[in-house]
């Protein structure tokens, strides 16, 4: 994933990654993602994504006919989900949205538009999860 240009756009960057990687919207741009999320009411330079539960992200998926789920999940539940689907997640102590790429070897693989932020690059360990959570996860239903 290309690095985010503005520090408040992580939710739009990870949304764009999911839409492109799943071919839901293969030509999706980050600008369009910001527009669809709802600038400035749902995402803006002062606060980033305005709702921690990801409801504005889920609304975008819904525009494409994609059914989603959402929850404040523990590591093991996210690990199981990431083996079968993708989505987005944000830790309340991290205040940063990333996309789920998969899970293996006891780690979550993520698409992270701010590599290195709070010590996390493209892998989220159980220890990172505990340190940066709790985590809100919006996932694509299969």
N, C-alpha and C positions, 0 to 999 in steps of 0.2 A: 504494500500500500504506500502510495506517495505520502510524504509528510504533510500535515496540515499547515496552511499558510497563516491562519489566525488562530489564536489559542482557544477561541470559543466555538470552533467548528467541528470538534471531535465527533459529535453525534451525527452531523451531516456527512462527515467523511466515512464513518463506519456504516451508515445507511447506504451510501453510494456503493461501498464495497460489496455489501450483501446483495443489493439489487443487480449489480453487474455480475458478480460471481455466480449467482443462481440463474442468470439469464431472465430474471423477471423483467428487468429493464437494462439490457446490455449496454445501452448508450447513455445511461444516466450520468449527469454531471453533478458536481458538488453544489454548484449554484442552483440547479434545479432542486436538489435535495433541500437546501435551505429554504427555497420558496415553498416547496410542498410541506415542509414541517411547519411553516408559518412565521416568517420574519415580519415584524419584530415581536409579535405576541407570544410565540412559542419557542423561539430561539433568537438570541441577540448577543451583541458584543459585551454587554454588561454582565449577563448571567450565563451565557451558553444556553443549553437546553433548559427550559423553564420547569419541566415536570420530571421528577426523579423516577416515576413509574414507567416512563417511556410511552405514554398514551399518544403523544403526538407522532412518535415513530410508528406505532401500530396503526394509526390513522392513514399514514402514507402507504403502508403495506396493503391496507384494506382497499385503497384506491386502485390497486392492481389486482384485486380479487384474492389476495393472499390472507389466509386465516393465520392468526398468531395467538400465542399465549403469553402471559406475563406473570411473574412472581418474584418475591424476594427469596432467593433460593440458596441452599447450602452448596458447598463445593461438590459433594458427591452427586447431587441432583444435576448440577450444571455439567459435570463430567459425563454423565449418562446422556444428557441431551446433546452435547457436542459431538457425540459419536454418531448421531443420526440426523442432525439438522444444524442449521446455523441460526444466527440472530445477533442481537446486540446486548451488551451488559455494561453496567456502571457500578462502581463501588462508592458507597456514600462517603467514605473517608478518602477516596481517590478523586472524586468529582471529575470523572473522565470516562467517556464512552468508547468501547472497542467492539469489534465484530468477532464472533466465534468462528474459528477455522476448523476445529476438531479437538480431539483429546486422545492422548496415548501416554504410556509410561508415567502415569500419575500426574500429568500436567495438562493444562488447557492451552491450546494453540490459538493465538489471537491475531487479528489484523489490527495493528495499532498505529494510528496516524501521528502519534507523538512518542516515537521510540525513545526509551530511556526515562520517560517521565515517572517519577517516584520509584526508579529502579527497575522498571518493567519494560521489556523490549517486545518480543513476539511470543513469549511463553509466560503464562501466569501459573505459579506454583500454588500449592495448598497454603503455604506460609504467606505468600503475597495476598492470596484471597482473604485470609484471616486478618491480615494487617490493613487491608484497604476496604474491607466490606463494612456493613452488609451489602450484598449485590442484588440489584434489580436486573432482571433478565427478561428481554422480550424475544421470543423465539418463533420461528416459522413452524407451523403445524404441517405434518407430512400428509 
